[in-house]
Amino acid sequence: MSPVSGPHLSPAELRKLLGVSIKALRLYERYGLLSPQRSASGWRVYSPEQVARLHQVLALKALGLSLTRIADLLRGSSLGEILEVQERALLEERARLTGALKLVRKARHRLNAGEELSLEALVNLGRETARTSKFSDTELEAIFKPIINRHFSRVERSVLDQRAYDQAEVSKQWNILMTEAKRLSKLDDPASKEAVELARRWKALIDLFTDGDPQMLSRAGAVWKDALADPAVAARLPLNAEIFAFIGRAMTAAGL
C-alpha cells in the first residue's frame, strides 16, 4: 500500500480525541469495522472516513450492540432487526430481575413474620439472584483467576494478557450471549437459526481468547469444567451444565 497523505490521525491521537484505547482499535479492525491505512514508516493511520466510521461504531456500542451485531449493521443489516434481538435480551433480563425481586421480598416477609429460612431456601435464593445479575470483570476475575492459575502457566497467562481485545467490550458480549443462551436453552432447539447463530458467536469469542490454539481451547474448557464441578463456585456462575450442553449441541448443529 502506498504511503498516505492528508489529515490522517494516529492511534494515539484517536485515543486522546475520542478516548478509544489502542487495544480497542485493534479489536475493531479484527472485526472488520475499521480499515486503517499505513504511513510512510508503516504505522497505522486513520483517514477522515475511518474516523467517521469509528464514530458510528462508538454510537452503536452506546446502544449496547455487540461488535458482531455492529459489523452486521454496517454491512447493511436492518437496525430494527438488531434492536429486536437487544429488546428480547432486555425483556428476558427484566423477567429474571422481577422473579428475583419477588423471591427477595418473600424471604424478607417470612423473616419479618418471625419465620426462619431453611438452608435450601437460602441456597435457591442466592442462586436465582446471582444468575439475574450481569457479571463485571472484577466478579469474573475473582471467580476464575484461581482456576485459570491452575491450568495456565505464568508465561501462558502473560501471552493471554497481550491479546488485542477490549476486555470491557468482550465482557459485554459474553453477558449478551449468556442471556441469549439461557433463553434459547429453555426452547431446547439447538438446530434453530438463533441457536446456530449463538453457537457461531460463542465460538468467535472463544477464539478471541485462545487465538484458535487447540491446547488453549482444551485448557479453557477445563477451567469451566472445574468451575462447574465446585458447588460453591457453580452457584455463583451465570450458566449451568445444562446450558453448556445445549451450547455444545448448537455448535454441533452449526458444524463447529
Stockholm file with secondary structure:
# STOCKHOLM 1.0

chainA/1-256         MSPVSGPHLSPAELRKLLGVSIKALRLYERYGLLSPQRSASGWRVYSPEQVARLHQVLALKALGLSLTRIADLLRGSSLGEILEVQERALLEERARLTGALKLVRKARHRLNAGEELSLEALVNLGRETARTSKFSDTELEAIFKPIINRHFSRVERSVLDQRAYDQAEVSKQWNILMTEAKRLSKLDDPASKEAVELARRWKALIDLFTDGDPQMLSRAGAVWKDALADPAVAARLPLNAEIFAFIGRAMTAAGL
#=GR chainA/1-256 SS CCCCCSSCBCHHHHHHHHCCCHHHHHHHHHTTSCCCEECTTSCEEBCHHHHHHHHHHHHHHHTTCCHHHHHHHHTTCCHHHHHHHHHHHHHHHHHHHHHHHHHHHHHHHHHHTTCCCCHHHHHHHHHHHHHTSCCCHHHHHHHHHHHHHHHSCHHHHHHHHTSCCCHHHHHHHHHHHHHHHHHHHHHTCTTSHHHHHHHHHHHHHHHHHHTTCHHHHHHHHHHHHHHHHSHHHHTTSSCCHHHHHHHHHHHHHTTC
#=GC SS_cons         CCCCCSSCBCHHHHHHHHCCCHHHHHHHHHTTSCCCEECTTSCEEBCHHHHHHHHHHHHHHHTTCCHHHHHHHHTTCCHHHHHHHHHHHHHHHHHHHHHHHHHHHHHHHHHHTTCCCCHHHHHHHHHHHHHTSCCCHHHHHHHHHHHHHHHSCHHHHHHHHTSCCCHHHHHHHHHHHHHHHHHHHHHTCTTSHHHHHHHHHHHHHHHHHHTTCHHHHHHHHHHHHHHHHSHHHHTTSSCCHHHHHHHHHHHHHTTC
//
